[in-house]
């Protein structure tokens, strides 16, 4: 994931070694120091036994635990940072025998998803007990972890960092011909509220027939979202660009006039931390409309650095408002960029993460 890659490659006061079961998208994430751990061939059996029969999250087999121990020892590692809470649960057999200080970071879905069973919740409490530090990417996630049972004194806030030199502020002007360019960038999954975006855009276009919507990203909902656009008669006006590399997505930010991110909590409890694309859009000066969901209100103060809504009807009305009030759009864009510079600067967040590491190491 891009925000993890930015974090790892930005470290300078410590030397990171990345340990994983498999490597993907090496062209996008060309980090040289990656070691692949042993992975059991009995993965399908584990899934059946632990998940389907025991109703519990998957956990590492002894051979995988040994592989992790050996890799940490061979590199003379002094601390282990486990990304995502579900991986913390997976590595519980390692945590129970580890002498290394452990950091586990939570990012959103890993706070509630797959924790419906009492067994899973007990296992997560064990992760809290064995870890020296729990990191959450927003205060709302930290509060959710506290509600589950994590001691508040163990939790630190580690926000997503944006490389400000790559996302410079640029003031937007309203299109004189009404050809509004609307954008949402995200994975095409349920919690991103993409159906609300499409419905709101269809209503917006009744007033602004030259408007166009770009949905940048890919995911399991793409086909159903394309069908929704078609059913509303908007296929010709909505572009599904698929996954874009950072340079292409950044250019799309600058070409757009309004950014939407109407996130919602799914039935499984999947929620946002603070979306990376929202922060990137804000950094460029793109006025943003998002929902009061997860950690989003920690980035957007309503009417100051963006607009917060509670429903798809609100989303439509606030899009019209930005179109009708160009000075408001400019003010929100400028203030949004200032918020990202102050609270989400990548260099500052990396320094904070290194401070956590060095503090644990004494």
C-alpha positions in Angstrom: 0.0 0.0 0.0 1.3 3.4 -1.0 1.1 5.0 2.5 3.0 2.1 4.0 5.6 2.3 1.3 6.1 6.0 1.8 6.5 5.4 5.5 9.1 2.6 5.2 11.2 4.3 2.5 11.3 7.6 4.4 13.0 6.2 7.5 16.5 7.6 8.0 17.4 7.2 11.7 16.7 3.4 11.6 17.3 0.8 8.9 14.2 -1.0 7.8 14.0 -4.7 6.7 10.7 -5.7 5.2 9.5 -9.3 5.9 6.5 -10.7 3.9 5.0 -13.9 2.6 4.9 -12.7 -1.0 5.9 -9.7 -3.1 3.6 -7.9 -5.5 3.8 -4.8 -7.7 7.6 -4.6 -7.5 7.6 -2.0 -10.2 5.4 0.4 -8.1 7.2 -0.4 -4.9 10.9 -1.0 -5.7 12.2 -1.3 -2.1 15.4 -3.4 -2.3 15.4 -5.0 1.2 12.5 -7.5 1.2 12.8 -11.0 2.6 10.2 -13.6 1.8 9.3 -15.7 4.8 8.4 -19.4 4.7 4.7 -20.0 4.1 3.0 -23.3 4.9 1.5 -25.3 2.1 -1.4 -26.1 4.5 -2.9 -22.7 4.0 -6.2 -24.1 2.7 -6.4 -26.5 5.6 -5.8 -23.7 8.1 -8.6 -21.7 6.5 -11.0 -24.5 6.9 -10.0 -25.5 10.4 -9.5 -22.2 12.0 -11.9 -19.9 10.1 -14.8 -22.2 9.1 -14.8 -24.7 12.0 -13.3 -22.8 14.9 -14.8 -19.4 13.8 -11.5 -17.8 14.6 -9.0 -15.7 12.6 -6.1 -17.5 11.0 -2.9 -17.9 12.9 0.7 -18.7 11.9 1.9 -22.3 11.9 5.0 -23.2 13.9 7.2 -23.4 10.7 6.1 -19.8 9.8 6.9 -18.6 13.3 10.3 -20.2 13.1 10.9 -18.4 9.8 10.1 -15.1 11.3 12.3 -15.7 14.3 15.2 -16.7 12.0 14.8 -13.7 9.8 14.8 -11.2 12.7 17.8 -12.9 14.2 19.8 -13.0 11.0 19.3 -9.3 10.4 19.9 -8.5 14.1 16.6 -6.6 14.2 15.8 -4.9 17.5 12.1 -4.2 17.0 9.2 -5.6 14.9 6.5 -3.4 13.5 3.5 -5.4 12.3 1.3 -3.5 9.9 -2.5 -4.0 10.3 -4.2 -5.4 13.3 -5.4 -8.6 11.6 -1.7 -9.5 11.0 -1.1 -8.9 14.7 -3.7 -11.6 15.4 -2.2 -13.9 12.8 1.3 -13.6 14.4 0.0 -14.3 18.0 1.9 -17.6 18.2 5.1 -15.5 17.5 4.1 -12.7 19.9 3.7 -15.3 22.8 7.4 -16.3 22.6 9.0 -13.1 21.3 11.6 -11.1 23.1 11.5 -8.3 20.5 9.5 -5.1 21.2 6.4 -5.2 19.1 4.5 -2.4 17.5 1.2 -3.1 15.8 -0.5 -0.4 13.7 -4.3 -0.2 12.9 -5.6 1.5 9.8 -9.4 1.1 9.6 -10.9 -2.2 8.5 -8.6 -4.1 10.8 -10.4 -2.6 13.9 -13.7 -4.4 13.5 -13.8 -6.7 10.4 -13.6 -10.4 11.2 -13.9 -9.7 15.0 -17.6 -10.9 15.3 -16.7 -14.0 17.3 -15.8 -13.9 21.0 -12.7 -16.0 20.2 -11.5 -13.3 17.7 -12.0 -10.5 20.3 -10.1 -12.5 22.9 -7.2 -12.9 20.5 -7.2 -9.2 19.7 -7.0 -8.5 23.5 -3.9 -10.7 23.6 -2.3 -8.7 20.8 -2.9 -5.6 22.9 -1.3 -7.3 25.8 1.9 -8.5 24.0 2.5 -5.3 22.0 4.5 -2.5 23.5 2.8 0.1 21.3 -0.4 0.2 19.3 -0.6 2.8 16.6 -3.8 4.2 15.1 -4.0 6.4 12.0 -6.8 8.6 13.5 -8.2 9.5 16.9 -11.5 7.8 15.9 -9.7 4.5 15.4 -7.9 5.0 18.7 -11.2 5.5 20.4 -12.6 2.3 18.8 -9.5 0.4 20.0 -10.1 1.7 23.5 -13.7 0.6 23.4 -12.6 -2.9 22.3 -10.3 -3.1 25.3 -6.9 -1.7 24.4 -5.3 0.3 27.3 -5.3 3.9 26.3 -1.7 4.4 27.5 -0.5 2.0 24.9 -2.0 3.8 21.9 -0.3 6.4 19.8 -1.6 8.4 16.9 0.4 7.9 13.7 -1.3 9.8 10.9 -0.9 9.2 7.1 1.9 11.3 5.7 1.6 13.2 2.4 4.8 14.2 0.5 4.0 17.9 0.2 6.7 18.6 -2.4 4.7 16.3 -4.8 1.3 17.8 -4.1 1.7 21.6 -4.2 -1.2 23.9 -3.6 -2.9 25.3 -6.7 -5.9 27.6 -6.7 -8.9 26.5 -8.8 -11.2 28.7 -10.9 -14.8 27.7 -11.7 -15.1 26.5 -15.4 -16.6 29.3 -17.3 -18.6 26.9 -19.6 -20.0 24.8 -16.8 -17.8 21.8 -17.6 -17.2 20.8 -14.0 -14.7 18.0 -13.4 -15.7 15.9 -10.4 -13.4 13.3 -8.9 -13.4 10.4 -6.5 -10.2 8.3 -6.1 -10.2 5.1 -4.1 -10.5 1.4 -4.1 -13.9 0.4 -5.5 -15.3 -1.2 -2.3 -18.4 -0.7 -0.2 -17.1 1.6 2.4 -16.1 4.3 -0.1 -19.7 5.3 -0.8 -19.3 5.3 -4.6 -23.0 4.6 -5.3 -23.8 7.8 -3.4 -21.3 9.7 -5.6 -22.8 8.4 -8.8 -26.4 9.3 -7.7 -25.3 12.8 -6.5 -23.4 13.4 -9.8 -26.5 12.4 -11.8 -28.5 15.0 -9.9 -25.8 17.6 -10.3 -25.7 17.2 -14.0 -29.3 18.2 -14.3 -28.1 21.7 -13.5 -24.7 21.4 -15.2 -25.1 19.1 -18.2 -21.5 19.5 -19.3 -20.2 18.1 -15.9 -18.1 14.9 -15.9 -17.2 12.5 -13.2 -13.9 10.5 -12.9 -13.7 7.5 -10.7 -10.0 6.6 -10.3 -9.3 3.2 -8.9 -10.3 -0.4 -9.2 -11.9 -3.1 -7.1 -14.7 -5.7 -6.8 -17.5 -3.2 -7.2 -16.4 -1.9 -10.6 -18.9 -3.9 -12.7 -21.9 -3.1 -10.5 -21.0 0.6 -10.4 -20.7 0.7 -14.2 -24.1 -0.9 -14.3 -25.5 1.8 -12.0 -24.1 4.5 -14.1 -25.7 2.9 -17.2 -29.1 2.6 -15.4 -29.0 6.3 -14.7 -28.1 7.2 -18.2 -24.7 8.5 -17.2 -22.3 6.0 -18.8 -21.1 8.6 -21.3 -20.4 11.1 -18.5 -18.7 8.9 -16.0 -15.1 7.7 -16.6 -13.9 4.6 -14.8 -10.1 5.1 -15.2 -9.0 2.1 -13.3 -5.9 2.2 -11.1 -3.6 5.2 -11.9 0.0 5.6 -11.0 0.7 8.5 -8.6 1.8 10.9 -11.4 -1.3 10.3 -13.4 -3.6 10.6 -10.4 -1.8 13.8 -9.3 -2.5 15.3 -12.7 -6.2 14.4 -12.3 -6.3 16.2 -9.0 -5.1 19.4 -10.7 -7.6 19.0 -13.6 -10.6 18.6 -11.3 -12.8 21.2 -9.6 -14.5 19.2 -6.8 -13.4 16.0 -4.9 -15.9 13.7 -3.3 -15.4 11.0 -0.7 -18.7 9.9 0.9 -17.4 7.1 3.0 -19.7 4.8 5.1 -19.4 2.0 7.6 -20.2 -1.4 6.1 -22.3 -4.1 7.7 -19.1 -5.9 8.7 -17.8 -2.8 10.6 -15.3 -1.7 8.0 -14.6 2.0 8.5 -12.1 4.6 7.3 -9.1 5.9 9.1 -8.4 9.1 7.0 -8.4 8.3 3.3 -5.0 9.0 1.6 -6.6 10.3 -1.6 -8.7 12.8 0.4 -5.5 14.2 2.0 -3.7 14.3 -1.4 -6.6 16.2 -3.0 -6.7 18.6 -0.1 -3.0 19.2 -0.4 -3.4 20.3 -4.0 -6.1 22.8 -3.1 -9.0 20.8 -4.5 -12.2 21.6 -2.5 -13.5 18.4 -0.9 -16.9 17.1 0.2 -16.9 14.1 2.5 -19.0 12.4 5.1 -18.8 12.6 8.9 -17.3 9.2 9.1 -14.3 7.6 10.8 -11.3 9.9 11.0 -12.5 12.3 8.2 -13.6 15.0 10.6 -10.0 15.1 11.9 -8.9 16.3 8.5 -11.9 18.4 7.5 -13.5 21.0 9.7 -16.9 21.7 8.2 -17.2 25.0 6.4 -13.5 25.7 7.1 -11.3 23.2 5.3 -14.0 21.3 3.4 -17.6 20.3 3.6 -19.0 17.4 5.7 -22.3 15.8 4.9 -24.5 13.1 6.4 -26.4 11.8 3.4 -26.4 11.6 -0.4 -29.0 14.3 -0.5 -26.6 16.6 1.4 -23.8 15.6 -1.0 -25.9 16.8 -4.0 -26.8 20.1 -2.3 -23.2 20.8 -1.3 -21.9 20.1 -4.8 -24.4 22.7 -6.1 -23.3 25.1 -3.4 -19.6 24.9 -4.4 -20.6 25.5 -8.0 -22.6 28.6 -7.1 -20.1 30.0 -4.6 -16.7 30.2 -6.2 -15.1 32.2 -3.3 -16.2 29.5 -0.8 -14.6 26.8 -3.0 -11.4 28.7 -3.2 -11.3 29.3 0.6 -12.0 25.7 1.4 -9.3 24.6 -1.0 -6.7 26.9 0.5 -7.6 26.0 4.1 -7.6 22.3 3.3 -4.1 22.5 1.9 -3.0 24.4 5.0 -4.4 21.6 7.2 -2.5 18.9 5.4 0.7 20.9 5.6 0.3 21.4 9.3 -1.0 17.9 10.4 -0.1 15.4 7.6 3.3 16.3 6.3 5.1 13.0 5.5 8.5 14.1 6.9 7.0 15.1 10.2 5.0 11.9 10.5 8.1 9.8 9.7 10.1 11.6 12.4 7.4 10.9 14.9 7.4 7.2 13.9 11.2 7.1 14.4 10.7 8.7 17.8 8.4 5.9 18.8 10.9 3.3 17.6 13.8 4.9 19.4 11.9 5.4 22.6 11.0 1.7 22.7 14.6 0.9 22.2 15.7 3.2 25.0 
